[in-house]
Amino acid sequence: MLTHLQLRDLVLVDQAELELKSGLTALTGETGAGKSIVVDALLLIAGGRAGGDIVRQGAERAEVAASFDALPPAAEAWLESPYVERQGRFSPDRRWMAYTSNESGRMEVYVRGFMPAGGKWRVSIDGGASPVWRPDGKELFFISSDARLMGVAVRPGAEFDGASAAPLFRIPGELLDVGGVVTQYDVAPDGQSFLLNLDTPSESLRLITLVTNWTSLLRKR
């Protein structure tokens, strides 16, 4: 990872130093701010060729120096327990992680702090699964053990502050069973509509036949 970049007498730059930290994924700025010069410097570091026109007018030579952190930080387990945890979903602001766990003896929905890590809150009471955040992060949904869609209003704060779960409606059928790993519903951006992947009985299925290049059949007749 690039951690430090130093430019001297490069194009229009007299001298500049940049200290870079992890997480940088884009370089932005107004027109004329010098983004292209930084990009050219990175190309030179990568082994690109350059002519004398990159040297600032009046200088003898241009210099580009860079420092790299060759060893990324070691990965650490964020959650490690003897229980079954699955269906993890980040909150939109990445502050919280909602997930299901059987640590109480049955699958329940929990929320833990992610950035920064710490704290744990149980959201469901009598069983729950498939947590989904509203796009603005102000509500957390899950499915109760009696097949009702539940909503938990989330108030902003340093700690997770969720109201008691309230039933919204009963699921109109059976959600498609894929082993409980993938959530089979989602919420619209406005938080008012839901899309559910219901398991339709086979006797009510309608077959659709798709015919491609059908105009060629007309010519044969």
MARDO-777501 format. One line per 10 residues: their letters; for each residue y, x, z of C-alpha. Coordinates in steps of 0.5 Angstrom, whole numbers, m for minus. Layout:
a) Y,X,Z | ...
END
This chain:
mlthlqlrdl) 0,0,0 | 7,2,m2 | 11,4,5 | 17,8,2 | 21,9,m4 | 26,14,m5 | 31,15,m11 | 36,20,m13 | 40,20,m19 | 36,15,m23
vlvdqaelel) 40,12,m28 | 45,9,m25 | 43,10,m18 | 46,16,m14 | 41,15,m8 | 37,10,m5 | 31,9,0 | 27,3,1 | 22,1,7 | 17,m4,5
ksgltaltge) 12,m7,10 | 6,m11,8 | 6,m18,5 | 11,m16,0 | 9,m20,m7 | 15,m20,m11 | 21,m17,m12 | 27,m21,m13 | 35,m21,m14 | 41,m23,m18
tgagksivvd) 42,m20,m25 | 45,m13,m24 | 42,m12,m17 | 38,m6,m20 | 31,m9,m20 | 29,m6,m27 | 31,1,m24 | 26,0,m18 | 21,m3,m23 | 22,4,m27
allliaggra) 21,8,m21 | 14,5,m20 | 12,6,m27 | 14,13,m26 | 10,14,m20 | 4,11,m23 | 4,16,m28 | 9,13,m34 | 13,18,m38 | 20,18,m38
ggdivrqgae) 26,22,m43 | 32,25,m41 | 36,18,m41 | 34,16,m34 | 38,22,m31 | 44,19,m28 | 50,22,m32 | 53,28,m29 | 46,30,m25 | 41,35,m27
raevaasfda) 35,31,m26 | 32,25,m23 | 28,24,m17 | 23,19,m15 | 19,20,m9 | 14,15,m5 | 9,14,1 | 3,10,1 | m1,7,7 | m8,9,4
lppaaeawle) m12,6,10 | m11,m2,10 | m12,m5,17 | m19,m6,20 | m21,m13,19 | m21,m17,26 | m25,m24,27 | m20,m29,28 | m25,m34,31 | m32,m32,34
spyverqgrf) m36,m36,38 | m43,m39,39 | m42,m46,36 | m41,m49,29 | m34,m48,26 | m32,m51,19 | m28,m55,15 | m22,m50,17 | m15,m52,14 | m8,m49,15
spdrrwmayt) m2,m53,17 | 3,m52,11 | 7,m47,15 | 1,m43,17 | 2,m44,24 | m4,m48,26 | m11,m48,24 | m15,m55,24 | m22,m54,24 | m28,m58,27
snesgrmevy) m33,m55,32 | m39,m57,36 | m37,m54,43 | m37,m60,46 | m44,m62,44 | m41,m66,38 | m37,m65,32 | m30,m65,34 | m23,m63,31 | m19,m58,34
vrgfmpaggk) m13,m54,33 | m11,m47,34 | m5,m42,33 | m6,m38,27 | 1,m34,27 | 2,m32,32 | m6,m33,34 | m7,m37,41 | m8,m43,44 | m13,m49,43
wrvsidggas) m12,m56,43 | m17,m62,42 | m15,m67,37 | m21,m72,37 | m24,m75,43 | m30,m79,41 | m32,m75,35 | m28,m73,29 | m29,m69,22 | m25,m67,16
pvwrpdgkel) m18,m65,18 | m13,m66,13 | m5,m64,14 | 0,m68,11 | 4,m64,6 | 10,m63,11 | 6,m62,17 | 8,m67,21 | 2,m71,21 | m6,m69,22
ffissdarlm) m11,m74,19 | m19,m74,21 | m24,m78,20 | m27,m81,27 | m35,m82,28 | m34,m89,27 | m31,m88,20 | m24,m89,21 | m18,m85,18 | m14,m83,24
gvavrpgaef) m7,m80,24 | m4,m75,30 | 4,m75,29 | 5,m67,30 | 12,m65,34 | 15,m59,32 | 15,m54,38 | 13,m47,40 | 6,m50,42 | 2,m55,38
dgasaaplfr) 5,m62,41 | 1,m68,38 | 1,m75,40 | m6,m79,41 | m10,m80,35 | m8,m87,32 | m13,m91,27 | m10,m92,20 | m16,m96,17 | m23,m96,16
ipgelldvgg) m26,m92,10 | m28,m97,5 | m35,m95,4 | m39,m88,5 | m36,m81,3 | m40,m77,m2 | m44,m73,3 | m44,m65,1 | m47,m63,8 | m40,m63,11
vvtqydvapd) m37,m57,9 | m32,m60,4 | m27,m65,6 | m28,m71,1 | m21,m74,2 | m14,m72,1 | m7,m75,2 | m1,m76,m3 | 5,m72,m2 | 9,m78,1
gqsfllnldt) 4,m78,7 | 3,m86,5 | m3,m86,0 | m10,m83,0 | m15,m81,m5 | m22,m82,m2 | m29,m79,m6 | m33,m85,m4 | m41,m85,m6 | m42,m90,m11
pseslrlitl) m49,m94,m11 | m53,m92,m17 | m54,m99,m19 | m47,m100,m20 | m46,m94,m24 | m43,m95,m31 | m45,m90,m37 | m40,m87,m41 | m42,m84,m48 | m37,m79,m51
vtnwtsllrk) m38,m78,m59 | m34,m72,m61 | m32,m71,m69 | m34,m79,m70 | m29,m79,m76 | m35,m75,m80 | m40,m81,m79 | m35,m85,m83 | m35,m81,m89 | m43,m81,m89
r) m42,m88,m90
END
